[in-house]
């Protein structure tokens, strides 16, 4: 019997681009819920091995890995990989963020640097994008094209790659997040916790 493996790249806005500066910000709950739903749809389609592959950025990437780690209890076939674009990534971060990166790196199934050299040029970031595209089957992107941020470069690369490869993209935009926020608020009111 042939094994079936699925590999999903999760990326998107950095936390600061969404004005999220604390892990307990209610926006994080909403974003994680939307990411969880997107992953569960794929997991319920079935596969022998399911990889969530992401980067080290604070924001959509870290939340995506955290959601995948939470889903492992229900879906033991999930594997997680954290790929860093270059060596010593995050070395300029404050101690709190460095610790968060160390903690998440220790929890994933696989972690490596795409480039074994510290940051030298934007070419390393382009090489990283290419690596992520060629080592995944699809992307889940927390991004709204009407509100550009650094994620626009990944979005553009994915759109170009889609034209030449069997690759798919799911965009999670602000409208979808707003809908989930309204559902979440309604649930809180029903529980009497709002």
HUQUI-V789448 format. One record per backbone hydrogen bond with DSSP energy under -1.0 kcal/mol. NH is the residue of the N-H (numbers start at 1). CO is the residue of the C=O. If there is no record, write none. Layout:
nh: (NH;NH)
co: (CO;CO)
This chain:
nh: (6;8;9;10;11;13;15;18;19;20;25;28;30;31;32;33;34;35;36;37;38;39;40;41;42;43;44;46;48;49;50;51;52;53;54;60;62;63;64;65;66;67;68;69;70;71;75;78;79;81;82;83;84;87;89;91;93;98;99;100;101;102;103;104;105;106;108;109;110;112;114;124;126;127;128;129;130;131;132;133;134;135;137;138;139;140;141;142;143;143;147;152;153;155;156;157;158;159;160;161;162;164;165;167;168;170;172;177;178;179;180;181;182;183;184;185;186;187;188;189;190;191;193)
co: (49;51;138;53;140;142;58;15;16;15;22;25;26;27;28;29;30;31;32;33;34;35;36;37;38;39;40;43;4;4;77;6;79;8;81;13;57;59;60;61;62;63;64;65;66;67;71;75;50;52;110;54;112;117;86;88;90;94;95;96;97;98;99;100;101;102;104;80;80;82;84;121;122;123;124;125;126;127;128;129;130;131;7;7;168;9;170;11;141;172;144;149;150;151;152;153;154;155;156;157;158;161;161;165;137;139;141;173;174;175;176;177;178;179;180;181;182;183;184;185;186;187;188)
